[in-house]
Amino acid sequence: MQNNALVVNNLTKKYRDFVLDKVSFSIPCGTIVGLIGENGAGKSTTINAILGLINYDSGNIELLGKQDTQDDNVRNQIGVVFDGNNYPDVLSAQKLNRVFKQIYSTWDESKFFSLLKKMSLPANKKIKEFSKGMKMKLSIAAALSHNSKLLVLDEATSGLDPVVRDDILDMFLEFVQDENNSILVSSHITSDLEKVADYIVFIHEGRVVFCKSKDELRYKYGIIRCGTAQFDTIDKEEVIAYRKQDYEWEILIADRDKAQRKYPKAVIDPATIDEIMLLYVKGETK
């Protein structure tokens, strides 16, 4: 078994007003990797390049151990879910099943209908009558029904209520219980990634800022909150980024336990993924 479901190496794509600049990261088999970044950072460009929807200028992509990412056998093992409705509104799930039987040689009809039942999705109702949450569940059911080993999800939980999102996140966790399966999920809802992701890849202005384990970000990173007098005493070599708020400074650090020992009177909070991203983007670096 290969060690990585996906390897992206020095991926570069140049547009007139934007450059995806030597993006590199990998997805170990059996893991969920969250892709984060502000709008326009390059997340969708990266995903489109991985899926072969756009040509890229340089770099290489390896999918499921294969350099030939256009290989039909490789493509059959990738499940894709985009934000919004992925299928014609006039179809029902029953008719969609017939379409996919013609498209995928690995299509598993019994699994598809089993997933529909599990998700309480009607087989004969037209998709245009589905709620947004139902449409997303249908897309995920289809993605899971053709022997997928890698799911690629672009904002798959955006605009959904917390209950539906939680159901979908549980499905992701269940999928990667098989260590042959992996997920790349791009999302603005970082709290979802804090629940399920093993690793976080942060893209800003077309470049990878970091690729780190979620546990390192949650349990090691911290934010010192202090006034100007204490801010001036902080060793700036230990600071990742900082910014001035109304009445205090926020200082992002990579090792909050070490900082707490060094500055015992300082208030040092755990950092959420949202806060880490905001300080990288809006804060100043040393």
C-alpha positions in Angstrom: 0.0 0.0 0.0 1.3 3.5 -0.9 2.0 5.8 2.0 0.2 8.8 0.5 -3.1 9.1 -1.2 -2.1 12.5 -2.8 1.2 14.2 -3.3 1.3 17.8 -4.6 4.9 19.0 -5.4 5.8 22.5 -6.4 2.4 23.1 -8.1 2.5 26.4 -10.0 -0.3 28.0 -12.0 0.1 31.6 -13.3 -2.8 33.9 -14.1 -2.7 37.5 -15.1 -3.5 38.7 -11.6 -2.7 35.6 -9.5 0.0 33.0 -9.1 -0.3 29.7 -7.3 3.3 29.5 -6.3 5.1 26.2 -5.8 2.4 24.6 -3.6 3.5 21.4 -1.9 1.7 19.1 0.5 0.7 15.5 0.9 -2.2 13.4 2.3 -1.2 10.3 4.2 -3.5 7.3 3.6 -6.2 7.0 6.3 -6.2 10.8 7.1 -8.3 13.9 6.6 -6.5 17.0 5.5 -8.2 20.4 5.8 -7.3 23.1 3.2 -7.8 26.6 4.6 -7.2 30.1 3.4 -9.1 33.3 2.7 -11.2 33.8 -0.5 -8.8 34.1 -3.5 -5.9 32.4 -1.6 -5.7 29.6 -4.2 -7.7 26.7 -2.6 -10.0 26.1 -5.5 -7.2 26.5 -8.1 -5.3 23.8 -6.2 -8.3 21.5 -6.1 -9.1 22.1 -9.8 -5.5 21.2 -10.7 -5.6 18.1 -8.6 -8.8 17.0 -10.4 -7.4 17.8 -13.8 -10.0 20.5 -14.4 -7.3 23.0 -15.3 -3.8 22.8 -16.7 -0.9 23.9 -14.5 2.4 25.4 -15.5 4.9 23.3 -13.5 5.2 20.9 -10.7 3.7 17.4 -10.4 0.7 15.6 -8.8 0.6 12.0 -7.7 -2.8 10.4 -7.1 -3.2 7.1 -5.3 0.4 6.2 -6.1 0.2 7.1 -9.8 1.8 9.9 -11.7 -0.7 9.5 -14.5 -3.6 11.3 -12.9 -5.8 10.9 -16.0 -5.8 7.1 -15.7 -9.4 5.9 -15.7 -8.7 3.5 -12.8 -7.4 6.3 -10.7 -10.3 8.6 -11.6 -12.8 6.0 -10.7 -11.4 5.9 -7.2 -11.8 9.7 -6.6 -15.0 11.0 -5.2 -15.7 14.7 -5.7 -18.1 17.0 -4.0 -18.5 20.7 -4.7 -20.5 23.3 -2.9 -24.1 23.5 -4.2 -26.1 21.1 -6.4 -23.8 18.9 -8.4 -26.6 17.2 -10.5 -29.5 18.1 -12.8 -32.5 19.2 -10.8 -34.9 17.2 -13.0 -33.3 13.9 -12.1 -34.2 11.8 -9.0 -31.7 9.7 -7.1 -33.2 6.6 -8.8 -32.4 8.1 -12.3 -29.0 9.3 -11.1 -28.2 5.8 -10.2 -28.8 4.7 -13.8 -26.5 7.5 -15.1 -23.7 6.5 -12.8 -24.0 2.9 -13.7 -23.0 3.9 -17.2 -20.2 6.2 -16.1 -18.4 4.2 -13.4 -17.3 0.6 -14.0 -17.0 0.4 -10.2 -20.4 1.7 -9.4 -22.0 -0.1 -6.4 -25.8 0.2 -6.8 -26.6 -1.6 -3.6 -24.3 0.7 -1.6 -25.8 3.8 -3.1 -29.3 2.8 -2.2 -28.2 1.7 1.3 -26.6 5.2 1.8 -29.8 6.9 0.6 -31.8 4.9 3.2 -29.2 5.7 5.9 -29.4 9.4 5.1 -33.2 9.4 4.8 -33.1 10.5 1.2 -36.1 9.6 -1.1 -35.1 7.7 -4.2 -37.9 8.9 -6.5 -38.3 12.6 -5.6 -36.7 15.1 -8.0 -33.5 16.7 -6.8 -35.0 20.2 -7.3 -37.3 19.3 -4.4 -34.4 18.6 -2.0 -33.1 21.0 0.6 -29.5 22.1 0.4 -28.6 19.6 3.1 -30.3 16.8 1.2 -28.5 17.7 -2.0 -25.1 17.7 -0.2 -25.9 14.3 1.3 -26.9 13.0 -2.1 -23.5 14.2 -3.5 -21.6 12.5 -0.8 -23.6 9.3 -1.2 -22.7 9.2 -4.9 -19.0 10.0 -4.1 -18.9 7.0 -1.7 -20.6 4.6 -4.1 -17.9 3.9 -6.7 -15.1 2.4 -4.7 -13.6 5.8 -3.9 -10.3 5.8 -2.0 -9.9 9.6 -2.0 -12.6 12.2 -1.4 -12.0 15.7 -2.6 -14.5 18.1 -1.1 -14.7 21.9 -1.8 -16.8 23.7 0.8 -19.0 20.6 1.2 -20.5 21.8 4.5 -21.0 25.5 3.8 -24.5 26.9 4.3 -25.7 23.7 6.1 -27.3 23.7 9.5 -25.2 22.3 12.5 -27.1 19.0 12.7 -26.6 18.2 9.0 -23.0 19.3 9.2 -22.4 17.0 12.1 -24.0 14.1 10.3 -21.7 14.7 7.3 -18.6 15.0 9.5 -19.5 11.6 11.1 -19.6 10.1 7.6 -16.1 11.5 6.9 -14.7 9.9 10.1 -16.4 6.6 9.3 -14.9 6.7 5.7 -11.3 7.0 6.9 -11.7 4.2 9.4 -10.5 2.2 6.5 -6.9 3.2 6.3 -6.9 2.9 2.5 -9.3 5.9 2.4 -8.4 9.6 2.7 -10.0 13.0 2.4 -9.0 16.4 1.2 -11.6 19.0 2.4 -11.5 22.7 1.7 -13.6 24.7 4.1 -14.1 28.1 5.6 -15.8 26.5 8.6 -12.6 25.8 10.6 -14.6 24.5 13.6 -15.6 21.5 11.4 -11.9 20.9 10.6 -11.0 21.1 14.3 -13.4 18.2 14.8 -12.3 15.9 12.0 -9.0 16.9 10.3 -5.7 15.2 11.1 -3.6 17.9 9.2 -4.2 21.5 8.2 -2.7 23.1 5.0 -2.9 26.9 5.1 -2.7 28.7 1.8 -2.3 32.5 1.7 -1.8 34.6 -1.5 -1.0 31.5 -3.6 1.6 30.0 -1.2 1.5 27.3 1.5 2.1 29.1 4.8 2.2 25.8 6.8 1.2 22.2 6.7 0.9 21.0 10.3 -0.9 18.4 12.4 -4.2 19.7 13.8 -3.1 18.6 17.3 0.1 20.7 17.1 -2.0 23.8 16.2 -4.6 23.1 18.9 -2.4 21.9 21.8 0.9 23.8 21.2 0.1 27.1 19.6 -1.1 29.9 21.8 -2.0 33.6 21.9 -0.5 36.0 24.4 -2.9 38.8 25.3 -1.2 41.7 27.0 -0.8 45.5 27.2 2.0 47.5 25.6 4.3 47.4 28.6 4.4 43.6 28.6 4.4 43.4 24.8 7.7 45.3 24.8 9.3 42.5 27.0 8.3 39.6 24.7 11.2 38.0 22.9 10.2 38.7 19.2 12.3 35.7 18.0 9.6 33.5 19.6 6.7 35.4 17.9 5.0 34.2 14.7 2.7 37.1 14.2 1.1 39.9 16.3 -1.5 42.7 16.0 -2.8 45.5 18.1 -6.5 45.3 19.1 -8.4 48.1 20.9 -7.0 47.6 24.4 -4.4 44.8 24.0 -1.9 43.1 21.9 -2.5 39.6 20.5 0.7 37.6 19.9 0.8 34.2 18.2 3.4 31.8 19.5 4.2 28.2 18.5 4.8 26.8 22.1 2.5 28.2 24.7 3.8 26.0 27.5 7.3 27.3 27.0 6.0 30.9 26.8 4.0 30.3 30.0 7.1 29.2 31.8 9.0 32.2 30.5 6.3 34.8 31.1 4.4 33.3 34.2 2.2 36.4 34.6 1.1 36.5 31.0 -2.4 35.5 29.9 -1.8 32.8 27.2 -4.9 31.2 25.6 -5.1 28.2 23.2 -5.4 29.4 19.6 -8.2 28.3 17.4 -7.5 27.6 13.7 -9.5 30.8 12.9 -7.3 32.9 15.2 -4.1 31.4 13.8 -5.3 32.2 10.2 -6.4 35.7 11.1 -3.1 36.6 12.8 -1.1 35.2 9.9 -3.2 37.2 7.4 -3.9 40.4 9.3 -1.1 40.5 11.8 2.5 41.6 11.4 5.4 39.3 11.5 8.8 39.9 13.2 
